[in-house]
Amino acid sequence: MQSTETFPQDLVAIFHASFHPTKGSLIDWSLKASDDVDLSNVEFSCLPSGLHLVEEDVVYFSKDSHQGVCVFRRRKTTEHGQRGFRLSSLGILLATSTRPRPWRHVASLKNLMHRMYSVLEDRGILEPTKEDWEPARDYFERRKVQEVVLGGAGDWNGWSQEFDGSTSDPYSMHPTSHLPHLLRILGPSSLTLYKHILGRQRILIFTLPPVEASCILCQVAADLCLEAQVDSATEGDGRRRRLKGKSREGVKVLGMVTLNDLDKLRQEGQTGRGWIACTTDAIYLEKPSYYDLIIDLTTSTPAKATRPTFYLSRPNQPSSSKGPSHRLSPVRFTWTDLKLWNEIDRLLEIDAADRGPAHRHICCEPGSHTDSLNPKLAGKLPPAWTDVWRIYEDVCLVCAGLWLGAWRNNSTMSYSTVNREGSSAPSNWGSVRLEGDDDLTVGGSYVRTVGMGIEGRPASDDSGEGNSRKTQTRSPRRNSGMSLSTLKDKERKDASTSSTEPVHDFDAIRDRDILTTMALLQTFHANTCFLLSRLATYLPSSDADAIPSSIVLTPRDMVSFELGPLSTLDAKFIEWLMDEYGRGTQVTLRKGWRDFVGLVLGLG
């Protein structure tokens, strides 16, 4: 048994939810740290529709301002009227904080449920007695909130502290460490998700049970822009002005939602903070007015061998008031996303260079959602799962290479970490796959430099105290933060040993996952800082200056943002950024033929 000091003491409630064949979902036992904690209707999130098809699962959810997690179990029974099994979930609610971490309790919650149910099975009963809840009471007493500051459990101090600080758990899988695997599944369309997260839009994920991977995707997606959104109130490094957003927190992770949460989604959408959630209710596909983007994970199956499908929610023409107000429109990615995606894909290839099959994470691989539904399909995923999509991508990349060729000049690369020593210009700028960097700046327009957050470089840390503390509590292998050079050095060392036998050391595998994840997060963060710094050039330099009521952007301005002047999604993306950071300024995109001709010919 671990000592009490090692337990994160941030729980405000623990409860047990079950499904009754005549009464439906209900809470049959609970404990709360305060009477102010409301548990009404939380049982619907813990027992979403379709979960009866799987033996066990983990569900992340939210209740008011509290984050929560529950462990689901399906138990066989011959009891009359129970249809052959009982459905139940043991869940907890965490105290409100800047960075709630419900995943830290998953392993212990699984052990608690296993202990309790094992005792019931040995006695041949299904209904727990008052004494049977004693392990759960003891669990809650040791982990419930003891002080307002939560002992640092809800603080946010950057990604280095998140993965290697005092609140990190070296023996649990952090959801954000799944970022490389989820990017491989979503492909270039993950950048469409990134734009919606940065623009604080409403995002819904439709999935089949089990739902744990979808809940993890919600958390990972919200973390893509967390560093910039949480720190938006700071002024940065002093060399570049940082814009202040209307919201001081990251996009809210709602987790699992059901039809019972329609009012909740409407209320959360009015805050302007943005949210991301997942659901198993297919009826949400017929209610596009409740979200801005929906990701259909059900199209990512072994039988269909395709990527998840993205749909935008678009308003219908107000000609008829009787019809639906919104419709779904398929969307993938824009041509300008390919440059950033090639940099992300390069980091993913570095990570996979010497990673053997024994080190793969099957929980996030395509098709893993359906293995438990149909065991016959388990392990039969086609080797070329993405062949159909890759053919489409290659054709798109050829077209994009030809299209973007008209915009290239000899400007400095903006964020690529490709080694270009000994060369004044990239040698691969003529390649069709657009490898490396494709700077879209024209005629000496604005470009990013080394001081603005190059991918893979360690972020500067003025606090030496944090580094010394990390060195004392953990091995010094990640003190450099998001250092891509550290990742490459580690790969060279691993390559010399992995050629003879695979590496099975848990710490080595975890270190590799964390280094890759931090390099990818730094890549997204650098792109976010670039976009916000460009946006700052169109706004007053200080809060005391007069704020323009509106600004007009030309196609040349869109290119300076490294966005497509012909893309409707990119135009909406700029509107989202201006709504969040523009302090009331409206933006209009000018699309006259004179502007496009001037852009192509380099005039004006």
Backbone torsions as a table, in degrees:
resi	resn	phi	psi	omega
1	MET	NA	132.2	179.8
2	GLN	-71.1	157.8	176.2
3	SER	-73.1	158.1	-176.3
4	THR	-64.1	-30.5	-176.2
5	GLU	-66.4	-22.0	-177.7
6	THR	-85.3	-9.4	-179.2
7	PHE	-81.4	132.0	171.0
8	PRO	-70.4	117.4	-176.3
9	GLN	-97.4	80.9	-176.3
10	ASP	-139.1	17.9	-178.9
11	LEU	-89.1	141.2	175.2
12	VAL	-116.0	-11.6	179.3
13	ALA	-162.6	151.3	170.3
14	ILE	-136.7	143.1	-174.8
15	PHE	-154.4	164.1	176.8
16	HIS	-126.3	121.1	-179.9
17	ALA	-112.1	142.8	179.9
18	SER	-142.9	163.6	-179.9
19	PHE	-108.7	123.7	178.2
20	HIS	-102.7	134.7	-174.8
21	PRO	-61.7	-23.7	179.7
22	THR	-111.5	-29.1	-178.6
23	LYS	-94.6	-15.9	-178.0
24	GLY	83.3	-156.9	-179.1
25	SER	-75.7	137.7	-179.9
26	LEU	-155.3	160.7	176.1
27	ILE	-99.4	117.6	-176.8
28	ASP	-103.0	-4.8	175.7
29	TRP	-162.8	142.6	-179.9
30	SER	-161.8	156.9	171.4
31	LEU	-136.7	141.2	-178.7
32	LYS	-131.6	144.5	177.1
33	ALA	-74.6	-22.6	-179.5
34	SER	-151.2	151.0	178.0
35	ASP	-69.5	-13.7	179.9
36	ASP	-73.9	-15.9	-179.5
37	VAL	-76.3	124.1	-177.4
38	ASP	-103.3	124.1	179.8
39	LEU	-108.2	10.6	-177.1
40	SER	-65.5	133.4	177.0
41	ASN	67.8	6.4	179.0
42	VAL	-70.1	-20.2	-178.5
43	GLU	-66.5	-25.1	-179.2
44	PHE	-71.5	-35.6	176.9
45	SER	-71.3	-30.3	-178.3
46	CYS	-81.5	-17.6	179.6
47	LEU	-130.4	64.8	-178.4
48	PRO	-68.6	162.2	-178.0
49	SER	-64.3	141.3	179.0
50	GLY	91.4	-10.4	-176.1
51	LEU	-71.8	-13.3	177.7
52	HIS	-69.9	-9.1	-179.4
53	LEU	-82.6	-10.8	-176.8
54	VAL	-119.1	158.2	-179.1
55	GLU	-76.8	-42.6	-178.6
56	GLU	-152.6	159.3	-176.7
57	ASP	-165.4	169.3	174.9
58	VAL	-125.2	129.5	-175.8
59	VAL	-122.3	124.0	172.4
60	TYR	-97.4	140.0	-176.6
61	PHE	-152.1	-178.9	177.3
62	SER	-141.5	150.0	177.7
63	LYS	-137.6	110.6	-175.3
64	ASP	57.7	-119.5	-179.3
65	SER	-97.7	9.0	-176.0
66	HIS	-104.9	138.3	170.7
67	GLN	-91.1	149.7	-178.8
68	GLY	-148.3	168.1	177.3
69	VAL	-150.0	147.5	177.5
70	CYS	-139.7	155.2	177.7
71	VAL	-109.5	123.5	-176.5
72	PHE	-99.2	144.6	177.3
73	ARG	-144.2	135.6	174.0
74	ARG	-106.3	118.9	-176.4
75	ARG	-109.7	131.8	178.8
76	LYS	-73.1	144.7	179.1
77	THR	-155.9	151.4	174.2
78	THR	-104.9	12.6	-178.9
79	GLU	-63.3	137.5	-177.2
80	HIS	-64.0	132.7	177.4
81	GLY	85.5	-1.5	-177.8
82	GLN	-96.5	0.6	175.3
83	ARG	61.3	27.3	172.4
84	GLY	93.8	-11.0	179.6
85	PHE	-161.6	161.0	176.2
86	ARG	-115.7	140.2	179.4
87	LEU	-108.7	130.1	-179.0
88	SER	-152.3	155.6	179.1
89	SER	-139.4	137.3	174.0
90	LEU	-108.6	116.7	-172.1
91	GLY	-129.5	167.7	179.3
92	ILE	-138.0	157.2	172.0
93	LEU	-119.7	138.4	-179.1
94	LEU	-100.3	155.2	176.9
95	ALA	-66.5	152.1	178.4
96	THR	-67.6	130.8	-179.2
97	SER	-158.0	173.8	178.8
98	THR	-66.5	-38.4	-176.3
99	ARG	-136.3	77.2	175.9
100	PRO	-68.2	143.3	-177.0
101	ARG	-129.0	75.7	-178.8
102	PRO	-65.9	-23.3	-178.3
103	TRP	-65.4	-18.7	179.2
104	ARG	-68.6	-16.6	-177.6
105	HIS	-102.2	-3.6	-172.6
106	VAL	-63.4	-48.9	-176.9
107	ALA	-61.0	-46.3	-179.8
108	SER	-68.8	-32.3	178.3
109	LEU	-68.2	-38.0	175.7
110	LYS	-63.4	-42.9	179.0
111	ASN	-63.3	-39.7	179.5
112	LEU	-63.4	-45.8	179.4
113	MET	-63.7	-40.0	179.8
114	HIS	-63.3	-42.7	179.5
115	ARG	-62.9	-45.4	-177.5
116	MET	-66.2	-45.5	-177.7
117	TYR	-71.9	-29.9	177.5
118	SER	-64.2	-40.4	177.5
119	VAL	-63.9	-41.7	179.4
120	LEU	-65.6	-40.7	179.5
121	GLU	-66.0	-37.7	178.9
122	ASP	-64.8	-32.0	179.5
123	ARG	-89.4	-6.3	177.4
124	GLY	71.2	31.5	179.0
125	ILE	-126.3	163.4	179.8
126	LEU	-114.1	-32.3	-178.0
127	GLU	-89.1	118.6	178.6
128	PRO	-69.6	143.8	173.9
129	THR	-89.2	-179.3	-179.6
130	LYS	-62.7	-36.1	179.3
131	GLU	-71.8	-27.4	-178.4
132	ASP	-68.9	-20.5	179.4
133	TRP	-85.5	-0.9	-176.4
134	GLU	-60.5	-42.0	176.0
135	PRO	-59.5	-36.1	178.3
136	ALA	-69.4	-37.4	177.2
137	ARG	-63.5	-45.1	180.0
138	ASP	-64.0	-38.9	177.3
139	TYR	-59.8	-45.2	-178.1
140	PHE	-69.2	-39.6	-179.0
141	GLU	-63.8	-34.9	-179.6
142	ARG	-78.8	-19.9	-174.6
143	ARG	-117.4	0.1	-178.0
144	LYS	-75.8	163.9	-176.2
145	VAL	-61.9	128.9	177.8
146	GLN	-110.0	-26.4	-178.6
147	GLU	-147.7	162.7	-174.6
148	VAL	-66.5	-36.5	-174.7
149	VAL	-79.5	-6.1	176.2
150	LEU	61.7	17.0	179.9
151	GLY	63.7	27.5	-179.1
152	GLY	83.6	0.9	-175.9
153	ALA	-67.0	-25.1	-177.9
154	GLY	-109.6	15.5	-179.0
155	ASP	-85.2	158.1	175.1
156	TRP	-125.9	117.9	-177.0
157	ASN	-129.0	26.9	178.9
158	GLY	98.0	166.4	-173.8
159	TRP	-71.4	-31.5	178.7
160	SER	-62.6	-43.7	176.3
161	GLN	-70.0	-32.3	-179.6
162	GLU	-62.3	-42.9	-177.4
163	PHE	-91.4	-22.4	-172.1
164	ASP	-136.2	16.8	-177.8
165	GLY	-96.2	-166.1	-176.2
166	SER	-70.3	-24.6	-178.9
167	THR	-91.9	-1.5	-179.4
168	SER	-81.4	153.2	179.1
169	ASP	-120.5	110.6	-176.6
170	PRO	-68.5	-11.0	-176.3
171	TYR	-108.0	6.8	177.2
172	SER	-120.8	150.0	-178.9
173	MET	-85.5	114.7	178.2
174	HIS	-71.8	134.0	-178.6
175	PRO	-56.3	-38.3	-176.4
176	THR	-66.7	-21.9	178.2
177	SER	-69.4	-8.7	175.0
178	HIS	-84.2	0.7	-177.3
179	LEU	-54.3	-45.9	-179.9
180	PRO	-59.4	-40.5	-177.1
181	HIS	-70.5	-38.4	-179.9
182	LEU	-71.4	-33.1	175.7
183	LEU	-65.3	-36.5	177.9
184	ARG	-65.4	-34.4	-179.8
185	ILE	-73.8	-46.8	-176.7
186	LEU	-75.7	-28.6	-179.9
187	GLY	69.5	-154.7	-178.7
188	PRO	-59.9	-23.4	179.2
189	SER	-66.3	-13.6	176.1
190	SER	-62.2	-23.5	177.9
191	LEU	-74.8	-26.3	170.6
192	THR	-65.1	-40.6	174.6
193	LEU	-62.8	-41.6	179.2
194	TYR	-60.2	-41.8	180.0
195	LYS	-64.7	-39.0	179.5
196	HIS	-69.9	-33.4	176.9
197	ILE	-68.2	-46.8	179.7
198	LEU	-64.9	-32.9	178.2
199	GLY	-83.7	3.8	177.9
200	ARG	54.2	54.3	177.0
201	GLN	-97.4	175.1	-179.3
202	ARG	-95.0	121.3	-172.9
203	ILE	-124.9	132.0	179.5
204	LEU	-126.1	139.9	179.2
205	ILE	-116.5	122.7	177.9
206	PHE	-100.0	129.1	-172.6
207	THR	-143.1	167.0	170.0
208	LEU	-101.7	154.6	175.6
209	PRO	-69.9	151.5	0.6
210	PRO	-71.6	157.8	-169.0
211	VAL	-109.2	0.0	-175.6
212	GLU	-60.4	-43.5	-179.4
213	ALA	-63.0	-37.1	178.7
214	SER	-68.2	-39.1	176.8
215	CYS	-64.4	-37.5	177.0
216	ILE	-65.4	-39.8	178.3
217	LEU	-60.4	-37.3	177.1
218	CYS	-59.7	-46.0	-178.7
219	GLN	-67.1	-42.5	-179.0
220	VAL	-64.0	-43.8	-179.8
221	ALA	-61.8	-41.5	178.9
222	ALA	-65.6	-27.2	-178.5
223	ASP	-79.8	-10.7	-178.0
224	LEU	-59.8	-36.6	-177.3
225	CYS	-119.0	14.8	-174.6
226	LEU	-61.2	-42.5	-176.2
227	GLU	-61.1	-40.1	-179.6
228	ALA	-77.9	-36.1	-176.7
229	GLN	-74.9	-38.5	178.9
230	VAL	-72.6	-36.0	-178.0
231	ASP	-93.4	16.8	-175.6
232	SER	-67.1	-15.8	-179.9
233	ALA	-82.2	-9.1	179.8
234	THR	-89.0	166.5	-178.4
235	GLU	-98.0	6.6	176.5
236	GLY	77.2	-148.3	-174.3
237	ASP	-90.0	3.6	177.4
238	GLY	91.4	-21.4	-179.4
239	ARG	-87.1	-31.1	179.2
240	ARG	-126.4	132.1	-177.6
241	ARG	-72.6	132.2	178.2
242	ARG	-96.0	132.1	177.7
243	LEU	-77.7	148.1	177.9
244	LYS	-102.9	123.0	179.2
245	GLY	-83.4	165.0	177.9
246	LYS	-67.2	-33.2	180.0
247	SER	-99.5	142.8	-179.3
248	ARG	-105.8	6.8	179.7
249	GLU	-127.0	164.8	177.8
250	GLY	-72.6	173.5	176.4
251	VAL	-58.8	135.3	-175.0
252	LYS	-76.2	132.1	177.8
253	VAL	-94.8	109.0	179.6
254	LEU	-86.3	-22.2	-178.0
255	GLY	70.7	-142.4	-177.0
256	MET	-72.7	130.7	175.7
257	VAL	-128.3	153.6	178.9
258	THR	-128.1	-175.8	178.4
259	LEU	-64.2	-18.8	177.3
260	ASN	-71.8	-11.0	-174.7
261	ASP	-103.9	19.3	-178.7
262	LEU	-61.1	-45.5	177.7
263	ASP	-64.7	-36.0	179.2
264	LYS	-63.9	-42.5	179.3
265	LEU	-65.9	-38.3	179.3
266	ARG	-65.7	-41.6	-179.8
267	GLN	-69.2	-41.5	178.8
268	GLU	-66.4	-31.9	178.5
269	GLY	-69.1	-23.6	-179.1
270	GLN	-81.6	-12.0	-179.0
271	THR	-75.2	-23.0	-177.5
272	GLY	81.4	-2.9	-179.7
273	ARG	-76.7	-27.0	-175.0
274	GLY	86.2	153.4	178.8
275	TRP	-149.9	161.8	174.7
276	ILE	-139.0	134.4	-175.9
277	ALA	-146.2	169.5	175.6
278	CYS	-132.7	157.8	-177.4
279	THR	-152.5	157.4	173.3
280	THR	-110.1	3.1	-178.9
281	ASP	-88.8	110.0	-177.6
282	ALA	-66.5	-17.0	-178.9
283	ILE	-65.3	-18.8	177.0
284	TYR	-65.1	-22.8	175.9
285	LEU	-65.0	-19.6	178.3
286	GLU	-99.8	7.7	179.4
287	LYS	-127.5	61.6	-175.9
288	PRO	-70.3	-8.4	180.0
289	SER	-73.5	-12.5	-177.0
290	TYR	-88.6	-7.0	-177.7
291	TYR	-148.3	167.6	178.7
292	ASP	-104.1	-28.4	179.8
293	LEU	-142.6	135.2	175.3
294	ILE	-127.1	135.8	179.6
295	ILE	-111.4	118.8	-178.5
296	ASP	-94.7	100.4	179.6
297	LEU	-77.4	-12.0	-178.4
298	THR	-70.0	-16.6	176.4
299	THR	-80.2	-7.6	178.3
300	SER	-99.0	81.7	-177.3
301	THR	-134.0	158.9	177.0
302	PRO	-60.4	-33.1	-177.7
303	ALA	-69.5	-37.0	-176.6
304	LYS	-95.4	-24.9	176.6
305	ALA	51.2	52.1	178.5
306	THR	-133.7	170.2	176.3
307	ARG	-83.0	163.0	172.7
308	PRO	-58.5	146.4	-176.4
309	THR	-98.5	135.4	178.7
310	PHE	-105.0	136.3	176.2
311	TYR	-129.6	136.8	172.1
312	LEU	-94.9	144.4	174.8
313	SER	-92.3	115.9	-177.8
314	ARG	-117.1	139.6	178.7
315	PRO	-71.7	142.4	175.9
316	ASN	-80.9	163.9	176.4
317	GLN	-65.5	136.3	-176.7
318	PRO	-76.6	33.1	-178.8
319	SER	-75.7	-33.1	-179.5
320	SER	-124.9	128.5	-179.3
321	SER	-87.2	-10.7	-177.3
322	LYS	-86.6	-26.6	-177.7
323	GLY	-79.0	176.7	178.0
324	PRO	-65.3	147.6	-177.1
325	SER	-81.0	-21.2	-178.3
326	HIS	-135.4	161.1	177.0
327	ARG	-137.6	160.1	178.4
328	LEU	-95.8	137.3	179.5
329	SER	-130.3	124.4	-178.6
330	PRO	-62.8	145.5	178.5
331	VAL	-146.8	146.0	177.7
332	ARG	-120.2	-84.3	-179.4
333	PHE	-156.3	168.9	178.7
334	THR	-104.5	162.3	-178.6
335	TRP	-60.2	-36.1	-177.9
336	THR	-70.5	-13.5	176.2
337	ASP	-73.4	-19.4	-172.3
338	LEU	-66.3	-32.1	-180.0
339	LYS	-65.7	-48.4	178.3
340	LEU	-66.1	-37.5	-179.7
341	TRP	-65.3	-38.5	178.8
342	ASN	-62.9	-34.5	175.9
343	GLU	-68.5	-41.7	177.3
344	ILE	-65.3	-43.0	-180.0
345	ASP	-63.6	-33.1	178.3
346	ARG	-65.6	-40.8	177.0
347	LEU	-65.7	-36.9	177.8
348	LEU	-66.7	-36.4	178.2
349	GLU	-69.2	-36.4	175.5
350	ILE	-60.9	-42.2	-179.0
351	ASP	-66.1	-36.0	-175.4
352	ALA	-89.5	0.5	-173.5
353	ALA	-58.7	-46.6	-177.9
354	ASP	-123.8	25.5	177.6
355	ARG	-91.0	116.3	-178.4
356	GLY	-79.3	171.1	179.3
357	PRO	-59.9	-27.4	-179.1
358	ALA	-68.8	-16.9	-176.5
359	HIS	-102.2	4.4	-178.5
360	ARG	-76.2	152.1	178.8
361	HIS	-100.9	104.1	-175.1
362	ILE	-76.7	-14.4	-176.3
363	CYS	-66.8	-26.1	-177.6
364	CYS	-111.7	7.4	-179.6
365	GLU	-76.5	151.2	178.7
366	PRO	-58.9	137.4	177.8
367	GLY	92.2	-14.5	-179.0
368	SER	-66.0	-22.5	-179.7
369	HIS	-68.4	-27.2	-172.6
370	THR	-102.6	-5.5	-177.6
371	ASP	-61.8	-40.8	-179.0
372	SER	-73.7	-22.5	178.4
373	LEU	-77.2	-38.5	-179.3
374	ASN	-135.5	94.3	-176.5
375	PRO	-59.8	-23.4	-178.8
376	LYS	-66.7	-23.7	180.0
377	LEU	-88.0	-10.8	-177.1
378	ALA	-64.3	131.0	178.1
379	GLY	76.9	4.7	-178.8
380	LYS	-107.8	25.4	177.7
381	LEU	-66.4	128.1	-178.6
382	PRO	-58.0	139.1	180.0
383	PRO	-56.8	-37.2	-180.0
384	ALA	-100.9	60.0	-176.5
385	TRP	-59.6	-33.8	-175.9
386	THR	-102.7	14.8	-175.9
387	ASP	-61.0	-45.2	-178.5
388	VAL	-61.5	-45.1	179.7
389	TRP	-68.1	-38.6	-177.9
390	ARG	-64.5	-35.6	176.4
391	ILE	-61.5	-44.7	177.8
392	TYR	-62.3	-42.4	179.7
393	GLU	-63.1	-42.7	-178.5
394	ASP	-62.1	-40.9	176.9
395	VAL	-63.1	-42.9	178.6
396	CYS	-63.0	-39.4	-179.0
397	LEU	-68.0	-35.7	175.6
398	VAL	-62.3	-47.7	178.8
399	CYS	-62.2	-41.3	-179.7
400	ALA	-65.7	-37.7	178.8
401	GLY	-63.1	-40.2	177.8
402	LEU	-69.6	-40.4	-177.7
403	TRP	-67.9	-42.7	-177.1
404	LEU	-76.3	-14.7	-179.5
405	GLY	-60.5	-27.1	-180.0
406	ALA	-73.1	-16.8	-174.6
407	TRP	-100.3	-8.7	-174.0
408	ARG	-77.0	145.5	170.9
409	ASN	-144.6	-162.5	-174.8
410	ASN	-96.6	31.2	179.2
411	SER	-76.4	162.1	-177.3
412	THR	-69.9	143.6	177.7
413	MET	-65.6	144.2	-168.9
414	SER	-88.4	-38.4	-177.1
415	TYR	-149.2	4.5	-175.3
416	SER	-68.8	145.1	176.1
417	THR	-105.5	15.4	178.4
418	VAL	-65.6	136.9	-179.6
419	ASN	-69.2	120.2	-179.2
420	ARG	-128.9	36.3	179.7
421	GLU	-68.1	142.2	177.7
422	GLY	78.3	10.4	-179.5
423	SER	-138.5	131.5	-179.8
424	SER	-79.6	-17.3	179.4
425	ALA	-141.4	151.6	-180.0
426	PRO	-61.7	138.6	-178.5
427	SER	-84.5	-10.1	-175.0
428	ASN	-108.9	21.2	-178.6
429	TRP	-71.2	-14.5	178.1
430	GLY	-96.2	0.5	-176.7
431	SER	-73.6	147.9	-177.4
432	VAL	-71.6	-35.2	-177.3
433	ARG	-76.0	0.6	177.1
434	LEU	57.6	35.9	-179.9
435	GLU	-64.5	152.3	-178.9
436	GLY	78.6	-127.4	-172.2
437	ASP	-121.7	142.2	173.6
438	ASP	-128.6	91.8	-177.2
439	ASP	-77.2	126.4	-176.5
440	LEU	-94.8	9.4	-179.4
441	THR	-70.5	148.0	-175.5
442	VAL	-126.4	133.4	171.6
443	GLY	60.9	41.9	177.6
444	GLY	73.9	27.2	178.6
445	SER	-70.8	-178.6	-174.6
446	TYR	-61.7	134.5	175.9
447	VAL	-134.4	154.5	176.9
448	ARG	-83.1	148.0	-179.2
449	THR	-119.7	-179.1	-174.8
450	VAL	-61.3	-33.5	-175.7
451	GLY	-75.6	-2.0	-173.9
452	MET	-103.6	21.0	174.4
453	GLY	96.6	63.9	179.4
454	ILE	-71.4	139.6	-179.9
455	GLU	-57.9	139.0	175.1
456	GLY	86.6	-15.2	179.3
457	ARG	-83.0	143.7	178.4
458	PRO	-67.5	134.9	176.8
459	ALA	-70.1	138.9	-179.3
460	SER	-67.2	137.5	-178.5
461	ASP	-126.1	112.0	-178.4
462	ASP	-77.2	-13.6	-176.9
463	SER	-97.5	108.4	178.0
464	GLY	-77.7	-18.1	-178.4
465	GLU	-64.9	-40.4	-179.1
466	GLY	-64.5	-39.3	-178.9
467	ASN	-66.7	-40.2	-180.0
468	SER	-66.6	-36.3	179.7
469	ARG	-67.3	-39.2	178.9
470	LYS	-66.4	-35.5	-179.7
471	THR	-65.4	-32.9	-179.1
472	GLN	-76.9	-34.7	-175.0
473	THR	-89.1	-24.8	-178.7
474	ARG	-134.9	167.9	173.7
475	SER	-66.2	152.6	-172.0
476	PRO	-79.5	24.2	-173.0
477	ARG	-78.2	-11.3	-178.5
478	ARG	-127.7	22.5	-179.5
479	ASN	-64.9	-24.9	-178.0
480	SER	-80.8	4.7	176.2
481	GLY	68.7	-126.3	-173.4
482	MET	-90.4	53.8	-175.0
483	SER	-88.0	113.3	176.8
484	LEU	-70.6	-31.3	177.7
485	SER	-64.2	-35.9	175.7
486	THR	-63.2	-40.1	178.5
487	LEU	-63.5	-41.0	-179.8
488	LYS	-67.6	-41.3	178.0
489	ASP	-61.5	-39.5	179.7
490	LYS	-66.1	-36.0	179.2
491	GLU	-65.8	-38.5	179.4
492	ARG	-64.3	-39.7	178.7
493	LYS	-68.1	-41.4	-179.3
494	ASP	-68.7	-33.2	-178.4
495	ALA	-64.3	-34.6	-179.7
496	SER	-69.2	-27.9	-179.4
497	THR	-96.1	-31.4	-176.5
498	SER	-75.2	-13.9	179.4
499	SER	-67.3	-24.9	-178.6
500	THR	-99.4	-41.3	179.6
501	GLU	-152.7	146.2	-179.0
502	PRO	-68.0	151.5	179.1
503	VAL	-91.6	124.4	-178.4
504	HIS	-113.9	10.1	-178.4
505	ASP	-70.0	128.1	-177.1
506	PHE	-63.4	-44.3	-178.5
507	ASP	-63.3	-38.5	-179.9
508	ALA	-66.1	-41.5	179.0
509	ILE	-66.1	-42.3	179.5
510	ARG	-65.1	-40.3	178.2
511	ASP	-60.5	-42.8	180.0
512	ARG	-63.4	-44.7	179.3
513	ASP	-60.7	-41.7	-177.5
514	ILE	-69.5	-42.7	179.7
515	LEU	-62.8	-42.3	178.4
516	THR	-65.6	-43.5	179.9
517	THR	-61.8	-43.1	-178.7
518	MET	-68.1	-35.9	176.3
519	ALA	-65.0	-39.6	177.8
520	LEU	-68.3	-40.7	177.2
521	LEU	-62.9	-38.1	177.9
522	GLN	-67.1	-32.8	177.1
523	THR	-63.8	-47.3	177.7
524	PHE	-64.7	-39.5	-178.7
525	HIS	-65.8	-39.2	178.5
526	ALA	-63.8	-39.7	178.2
527	ASN	-67.6	-37.3	177.2
528	THR	-63.6	-45.2	178.9
529	CYS	-62.0	-37.9	178.1
530	PHE	-62.9	-47.0	-179.3
531	LEU	-62.0	-43.1	-179.2
532	LEU	-70.4	-33.8	177.3
533	SER	-68.8	-36.2	175.2
534	ARG	-66.5	-40.1	179.5
535	LEU	-64.4	-32.5	-178.9
536	ALA	-65.5	-25.8	-179.5
537	THR	-70.1	-16.4	179.6
538	TYR	-98.0	1.2	-177.4
539	LEU	-118.6	162.4	178.9
540	PRO	-57.3	149.0	-176.5
541	SER	-74.4	-16.1	179.4
542	SER	-146.4	162.7	-179.4
543	ASP	-67.0	-21.5	-177.7
544	ALA	-77.0	-22.1	-179.7
545	ASP	-72.8	156.3	179.6
546	ALA	-67.5	134.5	-179.4
547	ILE	-90.6	125.0	179.8
548	PRO	-67.2	142.6	179.7
549	SER	-71.8	-27.5	179.4
550	SER	-158.8	154.3	174.2
551	ILE	-132.5	154.6	-179.5
552	VAL	-117.0	127.2	178.8
553	LEU	-107.4	135.0	177.4
554	THR	-95.5	168.6	174.5
555	PRO	-55.8	-33.6	176.9
556	ARG	-63.8	-37.7	177.3
557	ASP	-65.5	-39.7	177.9
558	MET	-63.1	-38.7	177.9
559	VAL	-65.8	-35.1	178.1
560	SER	-66.3	-24.2	172.5
561	PHE	-81.3	-1.6	-173.6
562	GLU	61.3	39.1	176.4
563	LEU	-120.8	161.0	-177.2
564	GLY	-83.5	125.7	179.3
565	PRO	-68.7	-16.9	179.6
566	LEU	-99.5	-3.2	-175.0
567	SER	-87.8	124.2	175.9
568	THR	-67.7	-38.3	179.7
569	LEU	-65.0	-41.3	177.6
570	ASP	-64.5	-36.3	177.6
571	ALA	-65.0	-41.5	176.4
572	LYS	-65.9	-35.5	179.8
573	PHE	-61.2	-42.0	177.0
574	ILE	-64.4	-38.1	177.5
575	GLU	-63.4	-39.4	178.6
576	TRP	-64.0	-43.8	179.7
577	LEU	-63.9	-41.4	179.6
578	MET	-67.6	-34.3	178.1
579	ASP	-66.5	-35.2	-178.2
580	GLU	-82.2	-41.6	-171.7
581	TYR	-112.9	-5.8	-173.6
582	GLY	-86.8	-0.7	177.7
583	ARG	53.7	45.1	175.4
584	GLY	93.8	-1.8	179.9
585	THR	-76.5	133.2	176.7
586	GLN	-92.5	146.0	-179.2
587	VAL	-120.5	139.7	178.0
588	THR	-128.8	134.0	179.4
589	LEU	-99.9	121.3	179.3
590	ARG	-87.3	126.7	-175.6
591	LYS	-126.3	37.6	177.6
592	GLY	-72.6	156.3	-177.7
593	TRP	-67.1	-28.5	177.0
594	ARG	-63.8	-37.7	179.9
595	ASP	-66.6	-40.3	-179.3
596	PHE	-71.2	-38.7	177.2
597	VAL	-64.9	-41.7	177.6
598	GLY	-64.0	-34.3	178.3
599	LEU	-68.5	-44.3	-178.9
600	VAL	-65.4	-41.6	-177.4
601	LEU	-87.7	-4.0	179.5
602	GLY	73.3	29.7	-178.6
603	LEU	-102.1	158.0	173.7
604	GLY	75.7	NA	NA
